[in-house]
C-alpha cells in the first residue's frame, strides 16, 4: 500500500498568501518544502478578516482530511477597527473549524501570531498604537490557542525587525519579504518539533 501524501491546509490573509512576494517565498510553501511534503492548499486573500475567512472556508466545502492545518488571522480586524471582543468569538470559531478539518486532532493544528506592521515603512508613523492593538489581538488568540492545547508560534518579535533590516520587508513597504518568511519558517519548524 502506498502512503498518501501529507495534506496541508493554510488558512489566513495577506501574510499567508504572501502579498508582494513570489509564490515560492510564501511561508506555507517554504514550510512544505522544508517538511518535504506537497504544497498546501491555501485559503487566504489580502484584506480578509476572521469573518471573511470563515465565509471562504464554507464556500470551499473542505473535507476533514488534512494532516496539518495552520491559522494566521486578525491583522485586518485590527486595521479596520473591528472590536477585539468580536475577534475573540470569530477566532475561536475558526480554530474549532481548523481542528475539525485536521481530522479532529489538535496536534495537527498550529496557530501563528499576528505580525506587527508598525515596524514597516507603511506603519511607522502609527507604530505605538499599532503595536498596542496587535499585542491585544495576540493575547486573545494565544489564550484561546492555549485553551485547546494547540501549538502557538510567536513570530511577532521577528516581524519587529522590519525597520532595522529593510530586506525583511517586501517592496510594497508593508508586507514581509521572502527573507522574513524564511525566519518565520525556521521558528515554526522548531516549535512544531517541540510539540511533536
CORGIHU-V328140 format. One record per residue. N is the residue number from 1. RES is the residue in three letters. OMEGA is omega in whole degrees, 0 to 359 (none if undefined). BURIAL is b if it has 24 or more other ideal C-beta (glycine too) atoms within 12 Angstrom, else e. D_LAST is the distance of its C-alpha to the last C-alpha in Angstrom with 2 decimals. Layout:
# CORGIHU-V328140
n-><N	N>
res-><RES	RES>
omega-><OMEGA	OMEGA>
burial-><BURIAL	BURIAL>
d_last-><D_LAST	D_LAST>
This chain:
# CORGIHU-V328140
n-><1	2	3	4	5	6	7	8	9	10	11	12	13	14	15	16	17	18	19	20	21	22	23	24	25	26	27	28	29	30	31	32	33	34	35	36	37	38	39	40	41	42	43	44	45	46	47	48	49	50	51	52	53	54	55	56	57	58	59	60	61	62	63	64	65	66	67	68	69	70	71	72	73	74	75	76	77	78	79	80	81	82	83	84	85	86	87	88	89	90	91	92	93	94	95	96	97	98	99	100	101	102	103	104	105	106	107	108	109	110	111	112	113	114	115	116	117	118	119	120	121	122	123	124	125	126	127	128	129	130	131	132	133	134	135	136	137	138	139	140	141	142	143	144	145	146	147	148	149	150	151	152	153	154	155	156	157	158	159	160	161	162	163	164	165	166	167	168	169	170	171	172	173	174	175	176	177	178	179	180	181	182	183	184	185	186	187	188	189	190	191	192	193	194	195	196>
res-><UNK	UNK	UNK	UNK	UNK	UNK	UNK	UNK	UNK	UNK	UNK	UNK	UNK	UNK	UNK	UNK	UNK	UNK	UNK	UNK	UNK	UNK	UNK	UNK	UNK	UNK	UNK	UNK	UNK	UNK	UNK	UNK	UNK	UNK	UNK	UNK	UNK	UNK	UNK	UNK	UNK	UNK	UNK	UNK	UNK	UNK	UNK	UNK	UNK	UNK	UNK	UNK	UNK	UNK	UNK	UNK	UNK	UNK	UNK	UNK	UNK	UNK	UNK	UNK	UNK	UNK	UNK	UNK	UNK	UNK	UNK	UNK	UNK	UNK	UNK	UNK	UNK	UNK	UNK	UNK	UNK	UNK	UNK	UNK	UNK	UNK	UNK	UNK	UNK	UNK	UNK	UNK	UNK	UNK	UNK	UNK	UNK	UNK	UNK	UNK	UNK	UNK	UNK	UNK	UNK	UNK	UNK	UNK	UNK	UNK	UNK	UNK	UNK	UNK	UNK	UNK	UNK	UNK	UNK	UNK	UNK	UNK	UNK	UNK	UNK	UNK	UNK	UNK	UNK	UNK	UNK	UNK	UNK	UNK	UNK	UNK	UNK	UNK	UNK	UNK	UNK	UNK	UNK	UNK	UNK	UNK	UNK	UNK	UNK	UNK	UNK	UNK	UNK	UNK	UNK	UNK	UNK	UNK	UNK	UNK	UNK	UNK	UNK	UNK	UNK	UNK	UNK	UNK	UNK	UNK	UNK	UNK	UNK	UNK	UNK	UNK	UNK	UNK	UNK	UNK	UNK	UNK	UNK	UNK	UNK	UNK	UNK	UNK	UNK	UNK	UNK	UNK	UNK	UNK	UNK	UNK>
omega-><178	179	177	178	180	179	183	179	180	184	179	184	183	183	181	179	176	177	176	172	176	182	181	184	176	185	178	178	176	180	180	180	179	181	183	177	179	178	184	163	182	173	186	177	178	177	182	168	178	183	177	180	179	181	181	179	179	179	184	177	185	177	186	189	185	179	181	178	176	181	175	186	173	184	182	170	180	185	182	175	179	184	178	181	178	177	182	181	185	178	180	177	179	180	176	176	180	179	180	181	178	178	178	185	183	179	180	185	168	181	177	180	180	176	182	182	172	180	174	176	181	188	188	185	180	190	184	181	180	182	180	183	178	177	180	180	178	175	180	185	178	180	180	180	179	180	181	180	180	180	181	183	181	181	187	180	178	183	182	176	188	180	178	182	183	180	178	180	179	183	179	178	184	187	178	173	176	180	177	179	177	178	176	183	177	179	179	182	178	184	177	180	179	182	182	none>
burial-><e	e	e	e	e	e	b	b	b	b	b	b	b	b	b	b	b	b	b	b	b	e	e	e	b	b	b	b	b	b	b	b	e	e	b	e	b	e	b	b	b	b	b	b	b	b	e	b	b	b	b	b	b	b	e	b	b	e	e	e	e	b	e	e	e	b	b	b	b	b	b	b	b	b	b	b	b	b	b	e	e	b	e	b	e	e	b	b	e	b	b	b	b	b	b	b	b	b	b	b	b	b	e	e	e	b	e	b	b	b	b	b	b	b	b	b	b	b	b	b	e	b	b	e	e	e	e	e	e	b	b	e	b	b	b	b	b	b	b	b	b	b	e	b	b	e	e	b	e	b	b	b	b	b	b	b	e	b	b	b	b	b	e	e	e	e	e	b	b	b	e	e	e	b	b	b	b	b	e	b	b	b	b	b	b	e	b	b	b	e	b	b	e	e	e	e>
d_last-><25.44	23.88	20.26	20.20	18.83	15.74	17.28	16.30	18.34	18.99	21.05	23.19	26.42	28.02	24.97	22.97	26.02	26.76	30.31	32.55	30.29	30.40	28.04	26.21	25.48	23.80	20.31	18.73	20.73	19.78	16.05	16.72	18.76	16.20	13.68	16.83	16.84	19.97	20.95	19.93	22.41	23.27	25.04	26.26	29.70	31.17	32.57	30.53	30.00	27.76	30.62	31.17	27.58	27.91	31.18	29.91	27.00	29.60	31.89	29.27	28.95	25.27	23.99	20.91	19.30	16.70	13.28	12.40	14.56	15.22	17.90	20.14	23.52	26.24	28.23	31.08	31.29	31.91	34.16	36.27	36.72	35.12	34.59	31.32	31.83	31.89	28.71	26.99	28.06	27.35	23.90	22.84	24.43	22.57	19.18	20.25	21.32	18.02	16.29	19.15	18.93	15.25	16.63	16.30	12.54	11.32	7.64	9.55	11.35	11.52	14.77	16.57	19.33	22.93	24.48	27.79	30.62	33.03	32.27	33.79	37.50	37.54	36.28	37.68	40.81	38.94	35.97	36.36	36.46	33.66	31.34	32.31	31.64	28.33	27.18	28.33	26.53	23.25	23.75	24.12	21.09	18.83	20.41	19.90	16.27	15.63	17.81	15.59	12.40	11.13	9.57	12.83	13.71	17.07	19.12	22.46	23.43	23.00	25.32	27.86	28.67	30.53	33.97	33.67	32.59	34.28	32.42	29.29	31.28	32.43	36.17	36.55	36.07	33.50	30.30	27.78	28.63	26.48	26.15	24.63	22.20	21.10	20.36	18.29	16.25	15.73	14.46	12.19	10.62	10.19	8.70	6.23	5.18	5.51	3.78	0.00>
